[in-house]
Amino acid sequence: MTVGAEIREVGFDHCLDSQALFRRLLQATARPGTLVDLRPLALTVPPGPLHPACALLLAVLDLEVALHVVGPGAARLSEYLCFNTGAWDAPIEEADFILVTARGTLATPHLGATVVYTPSSLALPSDHDSLLLSLQGPGIAGEARLSVRGIPAEEWGRLQALMDFPLGLDIWLAARDGDLAVIPRSARFRVMG
């Protein structure tokens, strides 16, 4: 067990920062596939590349929410997030939110869970993208395209198999560089490249 002072987040204002991040999350959810800037982020405890994902979770987790963290540093991140929000650590099948810090399998996700990924970057599409997503659904005029770096195509195949509106997953992409994109369970996506 870590001492509370070591995991207490002093760089996050639970009132002002939570409100600002929640508004940005709503904006990204209403317009699937668009980029929303989460910066500036001044977290002091988690590693820098995880600041965007952790900031989002600090904004939305509370005493009534179950969390599961998968990937490198999972135990410490779970302890940090639960300590600072009051959320409780749960097995993956009982989690309301799942933070994936690296590529992993989601063999038994809780139906209706929110999966938070930390890709290396998100961008609007260009000719040299290695992985491009095509998105359709509510909030999208026709089709939206999004370049995602750092999540392999086979992981998207696994996620696509779990998307079954109104069940399925909400996917938050909190890139390590600070950009956010959301793929709600109501959207459909396919990998283009």
Secondary structure, 3 states (H helix, E strand, C coil): CCCHHHHCCCCCCCCHHHHHHHHHHHHHHHCCCCCEECCCCCCCCCCHHHHHHHHHHHHHCCCCCEEEEECCCHHHHHHHHHHHHCCEECCHHHCCEEEECCCCCCCCCCCCCEEEECCCEEECCCCCCCCEEEEECCCCCCCEEEEEECCCHHHHHHHHHHCCCCCCCEEEEECCCCEEEEECCCCEEEECC
